[in-house]
Amino acid sequence: MTAQRADTGPITVLICDDQQLVRAGFRLILDLEDVVEVVGEAADGVECLRLTAELRPHVVLMDVRMPRLDGIEATRRLVAAGSSSRVLMLTTFDLDELVYAAMAAGASGFLLKDVPREQLVAAIRMVARGESILAPALTRRLIERFVAAPAPASGTVPASLAELSERELEVFGLLARGRSNAEIAQALFLGEATVKTHVARILAKLDLRDRVQAVVLGYECGYLRPGDRT
């Protein structure tokens, strides 16, 4: 199943939240943006799955806590079904457990509902382009709390990363630290186009949905540790 490319027209968005006033508020904000088109609303995860399959939006604005099926499980099922729709998780709960669960489920971004309008729109644009977004403060606490696994012994590479070349491992290490393509290019003295190619190959080899998943894998497998610096 493929969604319309976001660069051929408005970015289509499905709003999933169990509170009607919240959905109306997001719609009001997004209707002011020429580049965004709200194509539907869902009140729970079950309805979200149905409408995502029917409408194939570029981006799903997903609440975490909803009746019948929560946003994290709905995201997990969308990813398992091969949906091309990207999930941007929104919540009022600033809880590390939810951030980690959303990332592991396959969400491409995680923002709090009080995010300024311009940041919300910017996040939708980024996610629609296939990029990922996570509030820096959430990333920092996430890493500190959930990924305190020991690093592999010097000179060894976790089995999950064994398919990567030496250069790809260098790129992966920076990618997993949340570095942009431009920052990776500068650090490794490469062109951005070359870095983009490396990133695409890494995600394909490791069967990762996006850059957020690379962060999760990098720390979960012990390749990176909290406090690592480049």
C-alpha positions as a Markdown table, in Angstrom:
| # | Residue | x | y | z |
|---|---|---|---|---|
| 1 | Met | 0.0 | 0.0 | 0.0 |
| 2 | Thr | 1.5 | 3.4 | -1.0 |
| 3 | Ala | 0.4 | 6.9 | -0.1 |
| 4 | Gln | 0.5 | 9.8 | -2.5 |
| 5 | Arg | 3.9 | 11.5 | -2.4 |
| 6 | Ala | 3.8 | 14.6 | -0.2 |
| 7 | Asp | 5.8 | 16.6 | -2.8 |
| 8 | Thr | 3.0 | 16.3 | -5.5 |
| 9 | Gly | 0.3 | 18.2 | -3.5 |
| 10 | Pro | -0.8 | 19.0 | 0.0 |
| 11 | Ile | 0.3 | 16.9 | 2.9 |
| 12 | Thr | -2.7 | 14.8 | 3.9 |
| 13 | Val | -3.2 | 14.3 | 7.6 |
| 14 | Leu | -5.5 | 12.1 | 9.7 |
| 15 | Ile | -6.2 | 13.3 | 13.2 |
| 16 | Cys | -6.7 | 10.6 | 15.8 |
| 17 | Asp | -7.7 | 11.7 | 19.3 |
| 18 | Asp | -10.6 | 10.6 | 21.5 |
| 19 | Gln | -11.4 | 14.2 | 22.5 |
| 20 | Gln | -13.6 | 16.0 | 19.9 |
| 21 | Leu | -12.4 | 19.4 | 21.1 |
| 22 | Val | -8.8 | 18.4 | 20.6 |
| 23 | Arg | -9.5 | 17.1 | 17.1 |
| 24 | Ala | -11.3 | 20.3 | 16.3 |
| 25 | Gly | -8.4 | 22.4 | 17.6 |
| 26 | Phe | -5.8 | 20.6 | 15.5 |
| 27 | Arg | -8.1 | 20.8 | 12.4 |
| 28 | Leu | -8.5 | 24.6 | 13.0 |
| 29 | Ile | -4.7 | 25.0 | 13.2 |
| 30 | Leu | -3.9 | 22.9 | 10.2 |
| 31 | Asp | -6.7 | 24.3 | 8.0 |
| 32 | Leu | -4.8 | 27.6 | 8.1 |
| 33 | Glu | -1.9 | 25.9 | 6.3 |
| 34 | Asp | -2.0 | 25.8 | 2.5 |
| 35 | Val | 0.4 | 22.8 | 2.4 |
| 36 | Val | -1.6 | 20.6 | 4.8 |
| 37 | Glu | -5.0 | 19.0 | 4.2 |
| 38 | Val | -6.9 | 17.3 | 7.0 |
| 39 | Val | -8.6 | 14.3 | 5.3 |
| 40 | Gly | -10.3 | 12.7 | 8.3 |
| 41 | Glu | -10.7 | 12.3 | 12.1 |
| 42 | Ala | -10.7 | 9.2 | 14.3 |
| 43 | Ala | -11.8 | 8.9 | 17.9 |
| 44 | Asp | -9.9 | 5.7 | 18.7 |
| 45 | Gly | -7.3 | 3.4 | 17.5 |
| 46 | Val | -9.7 | 1.0 | 15.8 |
| 47 | Glu | -11.2 | 3.8 | 13.7 |
| 48 | Cys | -7.7 | 5.1 | 13.0 |
| 49 | Leu | -6.7 | 1.8 | 11.4 |
| 50 | Arg | -9.8 | 1.7 | 9.3 |
| 51 | Leu | -9.5 | 5.3 | 8.1 |
| 52 | Thr | -5.7 | 5.1 | 7.5 |
| 53 | Ala | -6.3 | 2.1 | 5.2 |
| 54 | Glu | -9.1 | 3.9 | 3.4 |
| 55 | Leu | -7.6 | 7.4 | 3.1 |
| 56 | Arg | -3.9 | 6.6 | 3.0 |
| 57 | Pro | -2.8 | 9.9 | 4.6 |
| 58 | His | 0.8 | 11.0 | 4.5 |
| 59 | Val | 0.8 | 11.7 | 8.3 |
| 60 | Val | -1.3 | 10.4 | 11.1 |
| 61 | Leu | -1.5 | 12.6 | 14.2 |
| 62 | Met | -1.9 | 10.0 | 16.9 |
| 63 | Asp | -2.9 | 10.4 | 20.5 |
| 64 | Val | -1.3 | 8.0 | 22.8 |
| 65 | Arg | -4.2 | 7.2 | 25.1 |
| 66 | Met | -7.4 | 6.3 | 23.4 |
| 67 | Pro | -10.3 | 3.9 | 24.1 |
| 68 | Arg | -10.6 | 0.4 | 22.4 |
| 69 | Leu | -7.1 | 0.6 | 21.0 |
| 70 | Asp | -4.4 | 3.0 | 22.2 |
| 71 | Gly | -2.1 | 5.0 | 19.9 |
| 72 | Ile | 1.0 | 2.9 | 20.5 |
| 73 | Glu | -0.7 | -0.4 | 19.6 |
| 74 | Ala | -2.4 | 1.3 | 16.6 |
| 75 | Thr | 1.0 | 2.5 | 15.4 |
| 76 | Arg | 2.5 | -1.0 | 15.9 |
| 77 | Arg | -0.3 | -2.5 | 13.7 |
| 78 | Leu | 0.0 | 0.1 | 11.0 |
| 79 | Val | 3.7 | -0.6 | 10.7 |
| 80 | Ala | 3.2 | -4.4 | 10.7 |
| 81 | Ala | 0.6 | -4.0 | 7.9 |
| 82 | Gly | 3.1 | -2.1 | 5.8 |
| 83 | Ser | 1.3 | 1.2 | 5.8 |
| 84 | Ser | 3.3 | 4.0 | 4.2 |
| 85 | Ser | 1.5 | 6.6 | 6.5 |
| 86 | Arg | 3.9 | 8.2 | 9.0 |
| 87 | Val | 2.9 | 8.5 | 12.6 |
| 88 | Leu | 3.5 | 11.7 | 14.6 |
| 89 | Met | 2.6 | 10.9 | 18.2 |
| 90 | Leu | 1.0 | 13.6 | 20.3 |
| 91 | Thr | 0.3 | 13.5 | 24.0 |
| 92 | Thr | -0.2 | 15.6 | 27.1 |
| 93 | Phe | 1.8 | 13.0 | 29.1 |
| 94 | Asp | 5.5 | 13.8 | 29.4 |
| 95 | Leu | 6.3 | 10.2 | 30.3 |
| 96 | Asp | 9.5 | 8.4 | 29.3 |
| 97 | Glu | 7.8 | 5.0 | 29.0 |
| 98 | Leu | 5.4 | 6.4 | 26.4 |
| 99 | Val | 8.2 | 7.9 | 24.4 |
| 100 | Tyr | 10.1 | 4.7 | 24.3 |
| 101 | Ala | 7.1 | 2.6 | 23.5 |
| 102 | Ala | 6.1 | 5.0 | 20.7 |
| 103 | Met | 9.5 | 4.9 | 19.1 |
| 104 | Ala | 9.8 | 1.1 | 19.4 |
| 105 | Ala | 6.3 | 0.7 | 17.8 |
| 106 | Gly | 7.4 | 2.7 | 14.7 |
| 107 | Ala | 6.3 | 6.3 | 15.3 |
| 108 | Ser | 8.3 | 8.8 | 13.3 |
| 109 | Gly | 8.0 | 11.5 | 15.8 |
| 110 | Phe | 6.8 | 12.4 | 19.3 |
| 111 | Leu | 5.6 | 15.8 | 20.5 |
| 112 | Leu | 3.7 | 17.1 | 23.4 |
| 113 | Lys | 0.3 | 18.6 | 22.7 |
| 114 | Asp | 1.3 | 22.1 | 23.9 |
| 115 | Val | 3.9 | 22.4 | 21.1 |
| 116 | Pro | 3.7 | 25.8 | 19.3 |
| 117 | Arg | 1.7 | 25.8 | 16.1 |
| 118 | Glu | 4.7 | 26.5 | 13.9 |
| 119 | Gln | 6.6 | 23.6 | 15.4 |
| 120 | Leu | 3.7 | 21.2 | 14.8 |
| 121 | Val | 3.4 | 22.2 | 11.2 |
| 122 | Ala | 7.2 | 21.9 | 10.8 |
| 123 | Ala | 7.1 | 18.4 | 12.3 |
| 124 | Ile | 4.3 | 17.3 | 10.0 |
| 125 | Arg | 6.4 | 18.5 | 7.0 |
| 126 | Met | 9.5 | 16.7 | 8.3 |
| 127 | Val | 7.6 | 13.4 | 8.9 |
| 128 | Ala | 5.9 | 13.6 | 5.5 |
| 129 | Arg | 9.4 | 13.8 | 3.9 |
| 130 | Gly | 10.4 | 10.6 | 5.6 |
| 131 | Glu | 12.4 | 12.3 | 8.4 |
| 132 | Ser | 11.9 | 11.9 | 12.1 |
| 133 | Ile | 11.4 | 14.3 | 15.0 |
| 134 | Leu | 11.7 | 13.9 | 18.7 |
| 135 | Ala | 11.8 | 16.8 | 21.2 |
| 136 | Pro | 15.5 | 17.0 | 22.4 |
| 137 | Ala | 14.6 | 17.0 | 26.1 |
| 138 | Leu | 12.6 | 13.7 | 25.6 |
| 139 | Thr | 15.5 | 12.2 | 23.6 |
| 140 | Arg | 18.0 | 13.0 | 26.4 |
| 141 | Arg | 15.9 | 11.5 | 29.1 |
| 142 | Leu | 14.9 | 8.5 | 27.0 |
| 143 | Ile | 18.5 | 7.6 | 26.4 |
| 144 | Glu | 19.4 | 8.1 | 30.1 |
| 145 | Arg | 16.6 | 5.9 | 31.4 |
| 146 | Phe | 16.1 | 3.1 | 28.9 |
| 147 | Val | 19.4 | 2.4 | 27.2 |
| 148 | Ala | 22.0 | 1.9 | 30.0 |
| 149 | Ala | 23.1 | -1.4 | 28.4 |
| 150 | Pro | 26.9 | -2.0 | 28.4 |
| 151 | Ala | 28.7 | -1.2 | 25.1 |
| 152 | Pro | 30.1 | -4.2 | 23.2 |
| 153 | Ala | 33.8 | -5.1 | 23.8 |
| 154 | Ser | 36.3 | -3.0 | 22.0 |
| 155 | Gly | 36.6 | -4.0 | 18.4 |
| 156 | Thr | 33.4 | -6.0 | 18.3 |
| 157 | Val | 30.1 | -5.2 | 16.5 |
| 158 | Pro | 26.7 | -6.4 | 17.6 |
| 159 | Ala | 25.3 | -9.2 | 15.3 |
| 160 | Ser | 22.5 | -6.9 | 14.3 |
| 161 | Leu | 25.0 | -4.5 | 12.7 |
| 162 | Ala | 27.2 | -7.1 | 11.1 |
| 163 | Glu | 26.0 | -6.4 | 7.6 |
| 164 | Leu | 27.2 | -2.9 | 7.7 |
| 165 | Ser | 30.5 | -1.8 | 6.1 |
| 166 | Glu | 33.1 | 0.1 | 8.2 |
| 167 | Arg | 32.0 | 3.4 | 6.6 |
| 168 | Glu | 28.3 | 2.5 | 7.2 |
| 169 | Leu | 29.1 | 1.8 | 10.9 |
| 170 | Glu | 30.6 | 5.3 | 11.1 |
| 171 | Val | 27.5 | 6.8 | 9.6 |
| 172 | Phe | 25.2 | 4.7 | 11.8 |
| 173 | Gly | 27.0 | 5.8 | 14.9 |
| 174 | Leu | 26.3 | 9.4 | 14.1 |
| 175 | Leu | 22.8 | 8.6 | 12.8 |
| 176 | Ala | 21.9 | 6.9 | 16.1 |
| 177 | Arg | 23.1 | 10.0 | 18.0 |
| 178 | Gly | 20.4 | 12.0 | 16.2 |
| 179 | Arg | 22.8 | 13.8 | 13.8 |
| 180 | Ser | 21.4 | 15.3 | 10.6 |
| 181 | Asn | 22.8 | 14.4 | 7.2 |
| 182 | Ala | 24.6 | 17.8 | 7.1 |
| 183 | Glu | 26.2 | 17.1 | 10.5 |
| 184 | Ile | 27.3 | 13.6 | 9.5 |
| 185 | Ala | 28.7 | 14.9 | 6.2 |
| 186 | Gln | 30.8 | 17.5 | 8.1 |
| 187 | Ala | 32.0 | 15.0 | 10.7 |
| 188 | Leu | 33.1 | 12.4 | 8.1 |
| 189 | Phe | 34.2 | 14.8 | 5.4 |
| 190 | Leu | 31.6 | 13.5 | 3.0 |
| 191 | Gly | 29.1 | 15.1 | 0.6 |
| 192 | Glu | 25.5 | 15.3 | 1.8 |
| 193 | Ala | 24.3 | 13.2 | -1.2 |
| 194 | Thr | 26.8 | 10.5 | -0.2 |
| 195 | Val | 25.6 | 10.5 | 3.4 |
| 196 | Lys | 22.0 | 10.3 | 2.2 |
| 197 | Thr | 22.9 | 7.2 | 0.2 |
| 198 | His | 24.6 | 5.6 | 3.1 |
| 199 | Val | 21.7 | 6.3 | 5.4 |
| 200 | Ala | 19.2 | 4.8 | 2.9 |
| 201 | Arg | 21.4 | 1.7 | 2.6 |
| 202 | Ile | 21.8 | 1.4 | 6.4 |
| 203 | Leu | 18.0 | 1.6 | 7.0 |
| 204 | Ala | 17.4 | -1.0 | 4.2 |
| 205 | Lys | 20.1 | -3.4 | 5.5 |
| 206 | Leu | 18.8 | -3.2 | 9.1 |
| 207 | Asp | 15.2 | -3.2 | 8.0 |
| 208 | Leu | 14.5 | 0.0 | 9.9 |
| 209 | Arg | 11.5 | 2.2 | 9.1 |
| 210 | Asp | 13.3 | 5.5 | 9.8 |
| 211 | Arg | 16.0 | 7.4 | 11.7 |
| 212 | Val | 14.1 | 7.1 | 15.0 |
| 213 | Gln | 14.4 | 3.4 | 14.8 |
| 214 | Ala | 18.1 | 3.7 | 14.2 |
| 215 | Val | 18.4 | 5.6 | 17.6 |
| 216 | Val | 16.5 | 2.8 | 19.3 |
| 217 | Leu | 18.6 | 0.1 | 17.8 |
| 218 | Gly | 21.9 | 1.8 | 18.4 |
| 219 | Tyr | 21.3 | 2.0 | 22.1 |
| 220 | Glu | 19.3 | -1.2 | 22.6 |
| 221 | Cys | 22.0 | -3.4 | 21.1 |
| 222 | Gly | 24.7 | -1.7 | 23.2 |
| 223 | Tyr | 26.5 | -0.2 | 20.2 |
| 224 | Leu | 26.1 | 3.3 | 21.9 |
| 225 | Arg | 26.0 | 4.2 | 25.5 |
| 226 | Pro | 24.4 | 7.2 | 27.3 |
| 227 | Gly | 27.1 | 9.9 | 27.4 |
| 228 | Asp | 28.8 | 8.8 | 24.2 |
| 229 | Arg | 30.3 | 11.7 | 22.3 |
| 230 | Thr | 31.5 | 12.0 | 18.8 |
